Amino acid sequence: MGVMAEWIYCATNFHVDAEKTASLLRSHRAIFCQGRHTDPAPVAGERVWLVWRWNHDAKQTILLGLGKLVNHGDDETAVYWRDSDEPGLLAASHSVGYLRKGADTEFLVLQETRRVLDAFPIAREIGSLEGGLNLATADALHGLLGALHGA
């Protein structure tokens, strides 16, 4: 296996606020995914950093947590989960305020999650992020590690 990529999932106020975004990670180890798939595709075992911004262009980035992607089935690229893969995810997302309904709603499920509790740290110099899943750059990882370790 080659070098594993790292990812940043940028959640925004378009769906719910930072606390509600973090609560789904806390309760179900899941990230509500707005369905923008990437190329290359993420694979099981790769790390995802969950951040929140008011909108994807905002300068302030709040680190909510991180973990490693879990696949369902035998395909290591099957990291986008639906409620049929893990019953209860859709209801849990609705309970915190996500409005999207339907069997096509997707989630990223993580293992070895690490949540940043209480005061969410601000990650500096992350750079531009699209809403959804982004391949992490070296500069972004530097900023996230600094926020995680209190720098």
Phi, psi and omega per residue, in radians:
M1 nan 2.374 -3.140
G2 -1.350 -2.934 3.108
V3 -1.163 2.307 3.136
M4 -1.440 2.446 3.098
A5 -1.365 2.828 2.973
E6 -2.085 2.569 -3.035
W7 -2.202 2.700 3.011
I8 -2.158 2.155 3.021
Y9 -1.721 2.030 -3.121
C10 -1.721 1.803 3.038
A11 -1.531 2.646 -3.117
T12 -2.344 2.980 3.120
N13 -1.168 -0.131 3.103
F14 -0.971 -0.629 -3.133
H15 -1.734 -1.214 -3.139
V16 -2.550 2.976 -3.117
D17 -1.345 3.095 -3.063
A18 -1.071 -0.764 -3.105
E19 -1.095 -0.737 3.141
K20 -1.236 -0.623 3.067
T21 -1.066 -0.791 -3.140
A22 -1.179 -0.543 -3.088
S23 -1.149 -0.579 3.094
L24 -1.201 -0.643 3.052
L25 -1.125 -0.749 -3.112
R26 -1.151 -0.791 -3.025
S27 -1.437 -0.594 -3.019
H28 -2.264 0.133 -3.093
R29 0.932 0.653 -3.029
A30 -2.269 2.671 3.047
I31 -2.088 2.185 3.034
F32 -1.138 2.212 -3.023
C33 -1.968 2.169 -3.090
Q34 -1.391 0.159 2.927
G35 1.498 0.123 3.085
R36 -1.442 1.805 -3.112
H37 -1.436 2.700 -3.046
T38 -1.987 2.831 3.019
D39 -2.317 1.956 0.199
P40 -1.275 2.800 3.116
A41 -1.440 2.485 3.058
P42 -1.203 2.702 3.112
V43 -2.226 2.780 3.131
A44 -0.951 2.458 3.116
G45 1.642 -0.284 3.109
E46 -1.346 2.575 -3.085
R47 -1.469 2.441 3.051
V48 -2.126 2.249 3.038
W49 -1.703 2.188 3.098
L50 -1.678 2.055 3.106
V51 -2.140 2.852 3.130
W52 -2.346 2.404 3.042
R53 -2.327 2.689 3.079
W54 -0.996 -0.771 2.969
N55 -2.571 2.960 -3.007
H56 -1.155 -0.332 3.110
D57 -1.557 -0.130 -3.063
A58 -1.081 2.590 3.138
K59 -1.417 -0.562 -3.106
Q60 -1.447 2.203 -3.130
T61 -2.117 2.154 -3.125
I62 -1.796 2.222 3.099
L63 -1.486 2.126 -3.122
L64 -1.763 -0.536 -3.116
G65 2.901 -3.069 3.139
L66 -2.775 2.893 3.104
G67 -3.114 -3.106 -3.131
K68 -1.880 2.422 -3.103
L69 -1.107 2.450 3.081
V70 -1.984 2.371 3.062
N71 -1.710 2.808 2.990
H72 -2.001 2.438 -3.081
G73 1.430 -2.816 -3.053
D74 -1.627 -0.217 -3.069
D75 -1.534 2.085 -3.102
E76 -1.174 -0.263 3.087
T77 -1.619 0.006 3.126
A78 -1.451 1.175 -3.073
V79 -1.764 -0.098 3.074
Y80 -1.605 1.994 -3.064
W81 -1.721 2.610 2.999
R82 -2.079 2.942 -3.137
D83 -1.019 -0.549 3.120
S84 -1.185 -0.423 3.095
D85 -1.411 -0.569 -3.112
E86 -2.525 1.475 -3.100
P87 -0.941 2.376 3.133
G88 1.900 -0.322 -3.127
L89 -1.105 -0.761 -3.109
L90 -1.138 -0.786 3.108
A91 -1.091 -0.698 3.117
A92 -1.115 -0.687 3.132
S93 -1.165 -0.665 3.100
H94 -1.153 -0.620 -3.103
S95 -1.144 -0.410 3.105
V96 -1.773 0.016 3.005
G97 2.035 -0.072 3.066
Y98 -1.205 2.366 -3.040
L99 -1.756 -0.289 -3.065
R100 -1.111 2.331 -3.120
K101 -2.113 2.876 3.020
G102 1.962 2.765 -3.076
A103 -1.175 -0.299 -3.111
D104 -1.547 -0.011 3.092
T105 -1.117 2.292 -3.050
E106 -2.010 2.725 3.137
F107 -2.413 2.698 2.904
L108 -1.821 2.256 3.126
V109 -1.880 2.362 -3.047
L110 -2.065 2.696 2.965
Q111 -2.104 2.938 -3.117
E112 0.884 0.763 -3.096
T113 -1.239 2.565 3.057
R114 -2.292 2.020 -3.128
R115 -1.783 2.487 3.062
V116 -1.598 1.912 -3.011
L117 -1.547 2.863 3.083
D118 1.017 -1.973 -3.094
A119 -1.382 1.991 3.130
F120 -1.263 2.222 -3.134
P121 -1.288 2.660 3.087
I122 -1.593 2.185 3.080
A123 -1.588 2.191 -3.072
R124 -1.724 2.609 3.028
E125 0.966 0.863 3.121
I126 -1.446 -0.529 -3.110
G127 1.556 -2.945 -3.077
S128 -1.303 2.396 3.063
L129 -2.374 2.442 2.957
E130 -1.441 2.705 2.994
G131 -1.124 2.327 -3.105
G132 1.833 -2.662 -3.024
L133 -1.497 2.275 -3.132
N134 -2.269 2.458 3.003
L135 -1.239 2.242 -3.061
A136 -1.313 2.424 3.028
T137 -1.635 2.883 3.106
A138 -1.058 -0.738 3.128
D139 -1.110 -0.731 3.125
A140 -1.114 -0.751 3.114
L141 -1.089 -0.662 3.093
H142 -1.057 -0.796 3.116
G143 -1.127 -0.694 3.136
L144 -1.195 -0.733 3.104
L145 -1.103 -0.675 3.084
G146 -1.078 -0.739 3.115
A147 -1.174 -0.697 -3.125
L148 -1.120 -0.661 -3.086
H149 -1.720 0.155 3.034
G150 1.377 0.388 -3.127
A151 -1.365 nan nan
